[in-house]
Amino acid sequence: MRISDLSERSGVSRRLLRYYEEQGLLHPVRQANGYRDYAESDVVAVRHIRLLLEAGLPTVVIGRLLRCVHDDGGRAVPAPCPGMVNQLRRERTRIAETIGKLQTSQRALDGLLADALGAFARSGI
C-alpha cells in the first residue's frame, strides 16, 4: 500500500510516517519508481509505535522494543523479550524523575505567580 493509504488507515500523517521510517521504525519496500510500498503489518506497527510514544518512550527505545510487542485481538501486548522489563523500568524511572523536576518547577512558578498577584493587588491597579 502507498503512504497515503497507510496514513488514512493509521490516522498518522505522511510526514510522521516518513519520520518513523527515518528513525528505523518502519521499513517500507521501495518500488522502482521510488514510491514506498507498505505492508499490512505496517498498520499494526504504527499502532504499536503510537502506543509506545504515548507511554513516553523515545523513538530510539521504541526501535529496540517494537519487535517485542505483538497484537492480540487488536490489543498491543508485550512479548517476553530479553531486556524489555529492564528497559521499561529505566524509562519509568526517567519519567518519574522528570515529573519530580516539573513539580518542583510548578511550585516555584506558583510562588512567583502568588507574589505577582499580591504585588498587583497592593498596587491598586
MMTF fields as JSON, N, C-alpha, C and O atoms, coordinates in Angstrom:
{
  "mmtfVersion": "1.0.0",
  "mmtfProducer": "UNKNOWN",
  "numBonds": 499,
  "numAtoms": 500,
  "numGroups": 125,
  "numChains": 1,
  "numModels": 1,
  "chainsPerModel": [1],
  "groupsPerChain": [125],
  "chainIdList": ["A"],
  "bondAtomList": [4, 2, 8, 6, 12, 10, 16, 14, 20, 18, 24, 22, 28, 26, 32, 30, 36, 34, 40, 38, 44, 42, 48, 46, 52, 50, 56, 54, 60, 58, 64, 62, 68, 66, 72, 70, 76, 74, 80, 78, 84, 82, 88, 86, 92, 90, 96, 94, 100, 98, 104, 102, 108, 106, 112, 110, 116, 114, 120, 118, 124, 122, 128, 126, 132, 130, 136, 134, 140, 138, 144, 142, 148, 146, 152, 150, 156, 154, 160, 158, 164, 162, 168, 166, 172, 170, 176, 174, 180, 178, 184, 182, 188, 186, 192, 190, 196, 194, 200, 198, 204, 202, 208, 206, 212, 210, 216, 214, 220, 218, 224, 222, 228, 226, 232, 230, 236, 234, 240, 238, 244, 242, 248, 246, 252, 250, 256, 254, 260, 258, 264, 262, 268, 266, 272, 270, 276, 274, 280, 278, 284, 282, 288, 286, 292, 290, 296, 294, 300, 298, 304, 302, 308, 306, 312, 310, 316, 314, 320, 318, 324, 322, 328, 326, 332, 330, 336, 334, 340, 338, 344, 342, 348, 346, 352, 350, 356, 354, 360, 358, 364, 362, 368, 366, 372, 370, 376, 374, 380, 378, 384, 382, 388, 386, 392, 390, 396, 394, 400, 398, 404, 402, 408, 406, 412, 410, 416, 414, 420, 418, 424, 422, 428, 426, 432, 430, 436, 434, 440, 438, 444, 442, 448, 446, 452, 450, 456, 454, 460, 458, 464, 462, 468, 466, 472, 470, 476, 474, 480, 478, 484, 482, 488, 486, 492, 490, 496, 494],
  "bondOrderList": [1, 1, 1, 1, 1, 1, 1, 1, 1, 1, 1, 1, 1, 1, 1, 1, 1, 1, 1, 1, 1, 1, 1, 1, 1, 1, 1, 1, 1, 1, 1, 1, 1, 1, 1, 1, 1, 1, 1, 1, 1, 1, 1, 1, 1, 1, 1, 1, 1, 1, 1, 1, 1, 1, 1, 1, 1, 1, 1, 1, 1, 1, 1, 1, 1, 1, 1, 1, 1, 1, 1, 1, 1, 1, 1, 1, 1, 1, 1, 1, 1, 1, 1, 1, 1, 1, 1, 1, 1, 1, 1, 1, 1, 1, 1, 1, 1, 1, 1, 1, 1, 1, 1, 1, 1, 1, 1, 1, 1, 1, 1, 1, 1, 1, 1, 1, 1, 1, 1, 1, 1, 1, 1, 1],
  "groupList": [{"groupName": "MET", "atomNameList": ["N", "CA", "C", "O"], "elementList": ["N", "C", "C", "O"], "formalChargeList": [0, 0, 0, 0], "bondAtomList": [1, 0, 2, 1, 3, 2], "bondOrderList": [1, 1, 2], "singleLetterCode": "M", "chemCompType": "L-PEPTIDE LINKING"}, {"groupName": "ARG", "atomNameList": ["N", "CA", "C", "O"], "elementList": ["N", "C", "C", "O"], "formalChargeList": [0, 0, 0, 0], "bondAtomList": [1, 0, 2, 1, 3, 2], "bondOrderList": [1, 1, 2], "singleLetterCode": "R", "chemCompType": "L-PEPTIDE LINKING"}, {"groupName": "ILE", "atomNameList": ["N", "CA", "C", "O"], "elementList": ["N", "C", "C", "O"], "formalChargeList": [0, 0, 0, 0], "bondAtomList": [1, 0, 2, 1, 3, 2], "bondOrderList": [1, 1, 2], "singleLetterCode": "I", "chemCompType": "L-PEPTIDE LINKING"}, {"groupName": "SER", "atomNameList": ["N", "CA", "C", "O"], "elementList": ["N", "C", "C", "O"], "formalChargeList": [0, 0, 0, 0], "bondAtomList": [1, 0, 2, 1, 3, 2], "bondOrderList": [1, 1, 2], "singleLetterCode": "S", "chemCompType": "L-PEPTIDE LINKING"}, {"groupName": "ASP", "atomNameList": ["N", "CA", "C", "O"], "elementList": ["N", "C", "C", "O"], "formalChargeList": [0, 0, 0, 0], "bondAtomList": [1, 0, 2, 1, 3, 2], "bondOrderList": [1, 1, 2], "singleLetterCode": "D", "chemCompType": "L-PEPTIDE LINKING"}, {"groupName": "LEU", "atomNameList": ["N", "CA", "C", "O"], "elementList": ["N", "C", "C", "O"], "formalChargeList": [0, 0, 0, 0], "bondAtomList": [1, 0, 2, 1, 3, 2], "bondOrderList": [1, 1, 2], "singleLetterCode": "L", "chemCompType": "L-PEPTIDE LINKING"}, {"groupName": "GLU", "atomNameList": ["N", "CA", "C", "O"], "elementList": ["N", "C", "C", "O"], "formalChargeList": [0, 0, 0, 0], "bondAtomList": [1, 0, 2, 1, 3, 2], "bondOrderList": [1, 1, 2], "singleLetterCode": "E", "chemCompType": "L-PEPTIDE LINKING"}, {"groupName": "GLY", "atomNameList": ["N", "CA", "C", "O"], "elementList": ["N", "C", "C", "O"], "formalChargeList": [0, 0, 0, 0], "bondAtomList": [1, 0, 2, 1, 3, 2], "bondOrderList": [1, 1, 2], "singleLetterCode": "G", "chemCompType": "PEPTIDE LINKING"}, {"groupName": "VAL", "atomNameList": ["N", "CA", "C", "O"], "elementList": ["N", "C", "C", "O"], "formalChargeList": [0, 0, 0, 0], "bondAtomList": [1, 0, 2, 1, 3, 2], "bondOrderList": [1, 1, 2], "singleLetterCode": "V", "chemCompType": "L-PEPTIDE LINKING"}, {"groupName": "TYR", "atomNameList": ["N", "CA", "C", "O"], "elementList": ["N", "C", "C", "O"], "formalChargeList": [0, 0, 0, 0], "bondAtomList": [1, 0, 2, 1, 3, 2], "bondOrderList": [1, 1, 2], "singleLetterCode": "Y", "chemCompType": "L-PEPTIDE LINKING"}, {"groupName": "GLN", "atomNameList": ["N", "CA", "C", "O"], "elementList": ["N", "C", "C", "O"], "formalChargeList": [0, 0, 0, 0], "bondAtomList": [1, 0, 2, 1, 3, 2], "bondOrderList": [1, 1, 2], "singleLetterCode": "Q", "chemCompType": "L-PEPTIDE LINKING"}, {"groupName": "HIS", "atomNameList": ["N", "CA", "C", "O"], "elementList": ["N", "C", "C", "O"], "formalChargeList": [0, 0, 0, 0], "bondAtomList": [1, 0, 2, 1, 3, 2], "bondOrderList": [1, 1, 2], "singleLetterCode": "H", "chemCompType": "L-PEPTIDE LINKING"}, {"groupName": "PRO", "atomNameList": ["N", "CA", "C", "O"], "elementList": ["N", "C", "C", "O"], "formalChargeList": [0, 0, 0, 0], "bondAtomList": [1, 0, 2, 1, 3, 2], "bondOrderList": [1, 1, 2], "singleLetterCode": "P", "chemCompType": "L-PEPTIDE LINKING"}, {"groupName": "ALA", "atomNameList": ["N", "CA", "C", "O"], "elementList": ["N", "C", "C", "O"], "formalChargeList": [0, 0, 0, 0], "bondAtomList": [1, 0, 2, 1, 3, 2], "bondOrderList": [1, 1, 2], "singleLetterCode": "A", "chemCompType": "L-PEPTIDE LINKING"}, {"groupName": "ASN", "atomNameList": ["N", "CA", "C", "O"], "elementList": ["N", "C", "C", "O"], "formalChargeList": [0, 0, 0, 0], "bondAtomList": [1, 0, 2, 1, 3, 2], "bondOrderList": [1, 1, 2], "singleLetterCode": "N", "chemCompType": "L-PEPTIDE LINKING"}, {"groupName": "THR", "atomNameList": ["N", "CA", "C", "O"], "elementList": ["N", "C", "C", "O"], "formalChargeList": [0, 0, 0, 0], "bondAtomList": [1, 0, 2, 1, 3, 2], "bondOrderList": [1, 1, 2], "singleLetterCode": "T", "chemCompType": "L-PEPTIDE LINKING"}, {"groupName": "CYS", "atomNameList": ["N", "CA", "C", "O"], "elementList": ["N", "C", "C", "O"], "formalChargeList": [0, 0, 0, 0], "bondAtomList": [1, 0, 2, 1, 3, 2], "bondOrderList": [1, 1, 2], "singleLetterCode": "C", "chemCompType": "L-PEPTIDE LINKING"}, {"groupName": "LYS", "atomNameList": ["N", "CA", "C", "O"], "elementList": ["N", "C", "C", "O"], "formalChargeList": [0, 0, 0, 0], "bondAtomList": [1, 0, 2, 1, 3, 2], "bondOrderList": [1, 1, 2], "singleLetterCode": "K", "chemCompType": "L-PEPTIDE LINKING"}, {"groupName": "PHE", "atomNameList": ["N", "CA", "C", "O"], "elementList": ["N", "C", "C", "O"], "formalChargeList": [0, 0, 0, 0], "bondAtomList": [1, 0, 2, 1, 3, 2], "bondOrderList": [1, 1, 2], "singleLetterCode": "F", "chemCompType": "L-PEPTIDE LINKING"}],
  "groupTypeList": [0, 1, 2, 3, 4, 5, 3, 6, 1, 3, 7, 8, 3, 1, 1, 5, 5, 1, 9, 9, 6, 6, 10, 7, 5, 5, 11, 12, 8, 1, 10, 13, 14, 7, 9, 1, 4, 9, 13, 6, 3, 4, 8, 8, 13, 8, 1, 11, 2, 1, 5, 5, 5, 6, 13, 7, 5, 12, 15, 8, 8, 2, 7, 1, 5, 5, 1, 16, 8, 11, 4, 4, 7, 7, 1, 13, 8, 12, 13, 12, 16, 12, 7, 0, 8, 14, 10, 5, 1, 1, 6, 1, 15, 1, 2, 13, 6, 15, 2, 7, 17, 5, 10, 15, 3, 10, 1, 13, 5, 4, 7, 5, 5, 13, 4, 13, 5, 7, 13, 18, 13, 1, 3, 7, 2],
  "groupIdList": [1, 2, 3, 4, 5, 6, 7, 8, 9, 10, 11, 12, 13, 14, 15, 16, 17, 18, 19, 20, 21, 22, 23, 24, 25, 26, 27, 28, 29, 30, 31, 32, 33, 34, 35, 36, 37, 38, 39, 40, 41, 42, 43, 44, 45, 46, 47, 48, 49, 50, 51, 52, 53, 54, 55, 56, 57, 58, 59, 60, 61, 62, 63, 64, 65, 66, 67, 68, 69, 70, 71, 72, 73, 74, 75, 76, 77, 78, 79, 80, 81, 82, 83, 84, 85, 86, 87, 88, 89, 90, 91, 92, 93, 94, 95, 96, 97, 98, 99, 100, 101, 102, 103, 104, 105, 106, 107, 108, 109, 110, 111, 112, 113, 114, 115, 116, 117, 118, 119, 120, 121, 122, 123, 124, 125],
  "secStructList": [7, 7, 2, 2, 2, 2, 2, 2, 2, 2, 6, 7, 7, 2, 2, 2, 2, 2, 2, 2, 2, 2, 6, 6, 1, 7, 7, 7, 3, 3, 7, 6, 6, 1, 7, 3, 3, 7, 7, 2, 2, 2, 2, 2, 2, 2, 2, 2, 2, 2, 2, 2, 2, 2, 6, 6, 7, 7, 2, 2, 2, 2, 2, 2, 2, 4, 4, 4, 3, 3, 3, 3, 6, 6, 3, 3, 3, 3, 7, 7, 7, 6, 6, 2, 2, 2, 2, 2, 2, 2, 2, 2, 2, 2, 2, 2, 2, 2, 2, 2, 2, 2, 2, 2, 2, 2, 2, 2, 2, 2, 2, 2, 2, 2, 2, 2, 2, 2, 2, 2, 2, 2, 2, 6, 7],
  "xCoordList": [0.837, 0.0, 0.887, 2.028, 0.379, 1.131, 1.038, 0.228, 1.884, 1.95, 0.622, 0.236, -0.073, -1.367, -2.378, -3.202, -2.308, -3.207, -2.878, -3.772, -1.58, -1.173, -1.566, -2.014, -1.398, -1.776, -3.265, -3.666, -4.067, -5.514, -5.914, -6.747, -5.334, -5.705, -5.201, -5.822, -4.063, -3.478, -3.844, -3.715, -4.298, -4.606, -3.362, -3.426, -2.238, -0.964, -0.573, -0.712, -0.093, 0.251, 1.381, 2.177, 1.44, 2.521, 3.872, 4.842, 3.918, 5.175, 5.68, 6.867, 4.755, 5.126, 5.536, 6.448, 4.874, 5.254, 6.666, 7.436, 7.0, 8.364, 9.374, 10.474, 8.974, 9.845, 10.077, 11.204, 9.015, 9.164, 10.131, 10.936, 10.049, 10.976, 12.411, 13.334, 12.6, 13.933, 14.518, 15.728, 13.657, 14.087, 14.289, 14.693, 14.012, 14.198, 13.061, 13.224, 11.909, 10.764, 9.894, 9.232, 9.892, 9.159, 10.156, 11.124, 9.903, 10.822, 10.051, 9.952, 9.504, 8.764, 9.713, 10.897, 9.16, 9.906, 9.829, 8.772, 10.941, 10.958, 10.727, 11.426, 9.744, 9.477, 10.491, 11.224, 10.528, 11.461, 11.279, 12.242, 10.052, 9.786, 10.065, 9.837, 10.564, 10.907, 9.785, 10.006, 8.586, 7.458, 7.658, 8.238, 7.163, 7.196, 6.031, 4.928, 6.293, 5.248, 5.175, 6.084, 4.093, 3.916, 3.11, 2.242, 3.405, 2.693, 1.535, 1.464, 0.658, -0.461, 0.055, -0.554, 1.173, 1.75, 2.197, 2.328, 2.428, 2.827, 1.7, 1.961, 0.463, -0.672, -0.612, -0.797, -0.354, -0.235, 1.003, 0.951, 2.11, 3.346, 3.141, 3.617, 2.442, 2.183, 1.34, 1.579, 0.374, -0.449, 0.425, 0.245, 1.359, 2.265, 3.205, 3.465, 3.708, 4.584, 3.842, 4.383, 2.609, 1.811, 1.592, 1.666, 1.328, 1.124, 2.391, 2.33, 3.527, 4.792, 5.171, 5.753, 4.844, 5.076, 4.195, 4.645, 2.935, 2.022, 2.535, 2.258, 3.275, 3.847, 5.088, 5.684, 5.464, 6.589, 7.942, 8.975, 7.946, 9.215, 9.764, 9.016, 11.055, 11.665, 11.798, 11.805, 11.902, 11.929, 13.112, 13.012, 14.222, 15.384, 15.056, 15.48, 14.321, 13.904, 12.818, 12.818, 11.913, 10.865, 11.497, 11.029, 12.55, 13.238, 13.741, 13.761, 14.15, 14.642, 13.5, 13.658, 12.359, 11.272, 10.142, 9.319, 10.095, 8.964, 8.767, 7.634, 9.859, 9.747, 9.214, 8.841, 9.175, 8.717, 7.231, 6.729, 6.544, 5.113, 4.368, 4.742, 3.324, 2.511, 1.045, 0.68, 0.234, -1.199, -1.915, -1.633, -2.835, -3.675, -5.109, -5.587, -5.781, -7.155, -7.27, -8.222, -6.311, -6.344, -5.746, -5.735, -5.257, -4.653, -3.16, -2.743, -2.356, -0.902, -0.501, -0.89, 0.285, 0.705, 2.222, 2.755, 2.918, 4.368, 4.67, 4.008, 5.669, 6.15, 7.372, 8.036, 7.668, 8.819, 10.155, 10.746, 10.612, 11.908, 12.975, 12.702, 14.183, 15.272, 15.486, 15.588, 15.55, 15.85, 14.665, 14.8, 13.502, 12.355, 11.921, 11.707, 11.794, 11.341, 12.329, 11.921, 13.616, 14.616, 14.556, 14.677, 14.372, 14.274, 13.048, 13.129, 11.918, 10.697, 10.857, 10.368, 11.528, 11.777, 12.662, 12.405, 13.705, 14.58, 13.798, 13.974, 12.935, 12.133, 11.128, 10.865, 10.574, 9.643, 10.363, 9.829, 11.564, 12.363, 12.68, 12.573, 13.07, 13.371, 12.159, 12.279, 11.002, 9.772, 9.41, 9.01, 9.546, 9.247, 10.165, 9.718, 11.439, 12.372, 11.987, 12.077, 11.562, 11.122, 9.88, 9.77, 8.955, 7.748, 8.132, 7.578, 9.061, 9.523, 10.109, 9.822, 10.925, 11.511, 10.428, 10.474, 9.455, 8.359, 7.512, 7.055, 7.305, 6.55, 7.299, 6.679, 8.616, 9.428, 9.299, 9.142, 9.366, 9.202, 7.817, 7.669, 6.808, 5.445, 5.292, 4.642, 5.879, 5.804, 6.503, 5.999, 7.66, 8.374, 7.551, 7.475, 6.948, 6.103, 4.869, 4.456, 4.279, 3.131, 3.515, 2.745, 4.712, 5.187, 5.371, 4.966, 5.971, 6.153, 4.812, 4.627, 3.89, 2.565, 1.837, 1.217, 1.913, 1.273, 1.889, 1.163, 3.215, 3.876, 3.473, 3.233, 3.394, 2.997, 1.561, 1.267, 0.672, -0.718, -0.857, -1.653, -0.061, -0.078, 0.424, -0.154, 1.492, 2.02, 1.009, 0.829, 0.358, -0.661, -1.82, -2.297, -2.268, -3.375, -2.984, -3.796, -1.745, -1.275, -1.117, -1.215, -0.866, -0.64, -1.941, -1.933, -3.054, -4.352, -4.714, -5.672, -3.972, -4.265, -5.348, -5.736],
  "yCoordList": [-1.173, 0.0, 1.243, 1.197, 2.313, 3.559, 4.298, 3.966, 5.304, 6.058, 6.752, 6.875, 7.203, 7.854, 6.873, 7.245, 5.62, 4.59, 4.289, 4.171, 4.167, 3.907, 5.074, 4.875, 6.273, 7.461, 7.437, 7.685, 7.14, 7.095, 5.987, 6.204, 4.823, 3.678, 3.794, 3.276, 4.478, 4.574, 5.877, 5.981, 6.863, 8.157, 8.982, 9.947, 8.612, 9.29, 9.997, 9.43, 11.212, 11.99, 11.343, 10.581, 11.649, 11.138, 11.6, 10.843, 12.845, 13.399, 12.576, 12.267, 12.235, 11.448, 10.032, 9.459, 9.477, 8.141, 8.156, 7.216, 9.223, 9.347, 9.469, 8.921, 10.202, 10.334, 8.972, 8.637, 8.194, 6.849, 6.022, 5.259, 6.178, 5.464, 5.955, 5.146, 7.264, 7.827, 7.304, 7.107, 7.082, 6.601, 5.08, 4.519, 4.425, 2.98, 2.179, 0.996, 2.811, 2.115, 1.435, 0.439, 1.962, 1.364, 1.083, 1.82, 0.014, -0.404, -0.725, -1.888, 0.304, 0.025, -0.413, -0.076, -1.163, -1.565, -0.397, 0.214, -0.091, 0.976, 0.35, -0.578, 0.873, 0.41, 1.048, 1.959, 0.577, 1.089, 2.594, 3.301, 3.076, 4.499, 5.332, 6.542, 4.685, 5.393, 5.46, 5.882, 5.05, 5.077, 4.036, 2.972, 4.377, 3.434, 2.455, 2.83, 1.217, 0.195, -0.402, -1.111, -0.112, -0.574, -1.862, -2.084, -2.691, -3.958, -3.757, -2.752, -4.706, -4.679, -4.632, -4.003, -5.296, -5.315, -3.924, -3.683, -3.015, -1.659, -0.885, 0.009, -1.213, -0.577, -0.918, -0.053, -2.168, -2.628, -2.01, -1.575, -1.974, -1.398, 0.065, 0.5, 0.819, 2.23, 2.332, 3.207, 1.464, 1.47, 1.204, 1.842, 0.278, -0.027, 1.146, 1.479, 1.765, 2.932, 4.027, 4.625, 4.287, 5.34, 5.011, 5.9, 3.764, 3.334, 3.563, 4.091, 3.168, 3.326, 4.805, 5.198, 5.615, 7.061, 7.653, 8.491, 7.213, 7.686, 7.318, 8.021, 6.228, 5.803, 6.623, 6.44, 7.533, 8.41, 7.89, 8.451, 6.828, 6.262, 7.034, 7.362, 7.325, 7.963, 6.967, 5.756, 7.481, 6.596, 5.641, 4.528, 6.053, 5.146, 3.911, 2.803, 4.095, 2.968, 2.159, 0.929, 2.854, 2.154, 1.247, 0.131, 1.727, 0.914, -0.394, -1.413, -0.368, -1.595, -2.495, -3.714, -1.903, -2.675, -3.042, -3.902, -2.409, -2.607, -4.076, -4.545, -4.793, -6.217, -7.04, -8.199, -6.457, -7.164, -6.941, -7.352, -6.301, -6.037, -6.725, -6.599, -7.445, -8.086, -7.772, -7.269, -8.066, -7.807, -9.048, -10.164, -8.838, -9.923, -9.424, -8.772, -9.731, -9.292, -7.775, -7.19, -7.14, -5.693, -4.932, -3.701, -5.645, -5.029, -5.319, -6.46, -4.281, -4.458, -5.129, -4.694, -6.198, -6.964, -7.161, -7.589, -6.844, -7.081, -8.573, -9.36, -8.938, -10.32, -10.409, -9.402, -11.588, -11.729, -11.67, -12.699, -10.447, -10.256, -9.976, -9.342, -10.453, -10.175, -8.671, -7.943, -8.225, -6.828, -5.888, -4.721, -6.359, -5.463, -4.894, -3.688, -5.738, -5.279, -4.261, -3.234, -4.545, -3.602, -2.276, -1.218, -2.319, -1.088, -0.287, 0.931, -0.958, -0.274, 0.316, 1.414, -0.393, 0.138, 1.38, 2.356, 1.351, 2.531, 3.723, 4.846, 3.479, 4.575, 5.103, 6.304, 4.211, 4.649, 5.516, 6.537, 5.119, 5.911, 7.279, 8.295, 7.305, 8.574, 9.501, 10.697, 8.943, 9.746, 10.235, 11.387, 9.37, 9.771, 10.905, 11.833, 10.843, 11.921, 13.218, 14.296, 13.116, 14.293, 14.901, 16.122, 14.058, 14.543, 15.276, 16.336, 14.732, 15.377, 16.758, 17.712, 16.867, 18.159, 19.138, 20.316, 18.653, 19.519, 19.986, 21.129, 19.114, 19.51, 20.58, 21.503, 20.468, 21.488, 22.811, 23.865, 22.754, 23.966, 24.562, 25.782, 23.716, 24.198, 24.911, 25.954, 24.364, 25.007, 26.365, 27.335, 26.433, 27.716, 28.72, 29.891, 28.28, 29.162, 29.609, 30.764, 28.7, 29.07, 30.168, 31.102, 30.056, 31.082, 32.418, 33.453, 32.412, 33.648, 34.262, 35.476, 33.425, 33.906, 34.515, 35.572, 33.846, 34.383, 35.724, 36.654, 35.843, 37.118, 38.185, 39.328, 37.839, 38.809, 39.274, 40.462, 38.349, 38.718, 39.591, 40.529, 39.262, 40.072, 41.488, 42.462, 41.599, 42.924, 43.688, 44.891, 43.012, 43.639, 44.155, 45.271, 43.344, 43.737, 44.912, 45.807, 44.918, 46.016, 47.32, 48.402, 47.207, 48.43, 49.155, 50.327, 48.465, 49.101, 49.247, 49.943, 48.61, 48.737, 47.764, 47.717],
  "zCoordList": [0.0, 0.0, 0.0, 0.462, -0.501, -0.572, 0.754, 1.619, 0.889, 2.136, 2.436, 3.598, 1.4, 1.617, 2.206, 3.042, 1.763, 2.298, 3.757, 4.595, 4.048, 5.43, 6.325, 7.454, 5.824, 6.591, 6.92, 8.057, 5.921, 6.114, 7.085, 7.965, 6.933, 7.766, 9.195, 10.123, 9.373, 10.712, 11.426, 12.646, 10.661, 11.257, 11.558, 12.321, 10.968, 11.194, 9.894, 8.81, 10.002, 8.806, 8.021, 8.57, 6.753, 5.901, 6.421, 6.435, 6.845, 7.368, 8.56, 8.663, 9.446, 10.625, 10.235, 10.833, 9.249, 8.775, 8.191, 8.391, 7.473, 6.94, 8.079, 8.016, 9.121, 10.294, 10.942, 11.305, 11.086, 11.659, 10.816, 11.351, 9.508, 8.633, 8.864, 8.953, 8.958, 9.211, 10.519, 10.631, 11.5, 12.807, 12.827, 13.846, 11.715, 11.621, 12.223, 12.524, 12.403, 12.991, 11.941, 12.232, 10.736, 9.621, 8.499, 8.31, 7.767, 6.71, 5.43, 5.039, 4.778, 3.543, 2.428, 2.42, 1.503, 0.316, -0.662, -0.825, -1.305, -2.312, -3.684, -4.089, -4.378, -5.732, -6.688, -6.302, -7.909, -8.906, -9.13, -9.428, -8.988, -9.191, -7.938, -7.937, -6.86, -5.633, -4.615, -3.48, -5.002, -4.072, -2.977, -3.193, -1.812, -0.698, -0.835, -1.235, -0.5, -0.522, 0.876, 1.309, 1.573, 2.946, 2.97, 2.126, 3.931, 4.117, 5.09, 5.798, 5.107, 6.055, 7.488, 8.353, 7.733, 9.087, 9.551, 10.751, 8.606, 8.989, 9.66, 10.464, 9.344, 10.021, 11.509, 12.365, 11.794, 13.18, 13.837, 14.987, 13.099, 13.647, 14.032, 15.08, 13.202, 13.513, 14.779, 15.612, 14.931, 16.148, 17.376, 18.413, 17.266, 18.375, 18.646, 19.802, 17.599, 17.768, 18.519, 19.449, 18.118, 18.778, 20.261, 21.109, 20.567, 21.944, 22.764, 23.875, 22.22, 22.937, 23.086, 24.097, 22.086, 22.208, 23.305, 24.087, 23.359, 24.406, 25.793, 26.765, 25.888, 27.163, 27.523, 28.584, 26.616, 26.9, 26.458, 26.824, 25.678, 25.238, 24.043, 23.122, 24.049, 22.874, 21.727, 21.946, 20.506, 19.345, 19.36, 18.843, 19.939, 19.986, 20.836, 20.507, 21.902, 22.749, 22.033, 22.076, 21.387, 20.642, 19.586, 19.359, 18.949, 17.955, 18.526, 17.836, 19.789, 20.423, 20.899, 20.967, 21.226, 21.837, 20.879, 21.196, 19.726, 18.817, 18.448, 18.343, 18.254, 17.896, 19.06, 18.877, 20.252, 21.452, 21.739, 22.785, 20.825, 21.006, 19.867, 18.701, 20.214, 19.186, 19.44, 20.502, 18.481, 18.58, 19.075, 18.64, 19.981, 20.475, 20.419, 21.347, 19.338, 19.17, 19.074, 19.589, 18.421, 18.268, 19.436, 19.438, 20.415, 21.599, 21.591, 21.389, 21.81, 21.842, 23.147, 24.231, 23.024, 24.19, 24.13, 23.107, 25.234, 25.235, 25.23, 25.906, 24.465, 24.437, 25.346, 25.592, 25.837, 26.737, 25.982, 25.656, 25.716, 25.049, 26.107, 27.127, 25.853, 26.801, 26.952, 25.965, 28.181, 28.468, 28.425, 28.792, 27.986, 27.853, 29.199, 29.323, 30.189, 31.507, 32.081, 32.623, 31.962, 32.473, 31.734, 32.351, 30.423, 29.632, 30.049, 30.209, 30.224, 30.645, 32.047, 32.316, 32.927, 34.276, 34.219, 34.923, 33.384, 33.24, 32.716, 33.188, 31.741, 31.184, 32.202, 32.257, 32.998, 34.038, 35.062, 35.495, 35.451, 36.389, 35.799, 36.486, 34.525, 33.854, 33.849, 34.115, 33.548, 33.503, 34.903, 35.071, 35.908, 37.29, 37.73, 38.403, 37.359, 37.702, 37.0, 37.587, 35.759, 35.014, 35.657, 35.77, 36.073, 36.746, 38.031, 38.323, 38.792, 40.019, 39.744, 40.468, 38.706, 38.337, 37.906, 38.261, 37.143, 36.717, 37.902, 37.926, 38.875, 40.062, 40.85, 41.379, 40.934, 41.594, 40.847, 41.463, 39.527, 38.719, 38.904, 38.974, 38.983, 39.165, 40.507, 40.582, 41.557, 42.87, 42.846, 43.411, 42.196, 42.087, 41.293, 41.663, 40.227, 39.413, 40.185, 40.083, 40.957, 41.798, 42.778, 43.005, 43.361, 44.286, 43.586, 44.115, 42.417, 41.653, 41.27, 41.357, 40.851, 40.47, 41.662, 41.543, 42.814, 44.023, 44.399, 44.753, 44.327, 44.637, 43.648, 44.037, 42.378, 41.352, 41.546, 41.412, 41.859, 42.117, 43.35, 43.381, 44.378, 45.607, 45.328, 45.811, 44.555, 44.199, 43.372, 43.563, 42.469, 41.611, 42.472, 42.267, 43.432, 44.306, 45.194, 45.425, 45.695, 46.553, 45.801, 46.38, 44.484, 43.707, 43.417, 43.039, 43.591, 43.372, 41.909, 41.575, 41.041, 39.606, 39.206, 38.039]
}
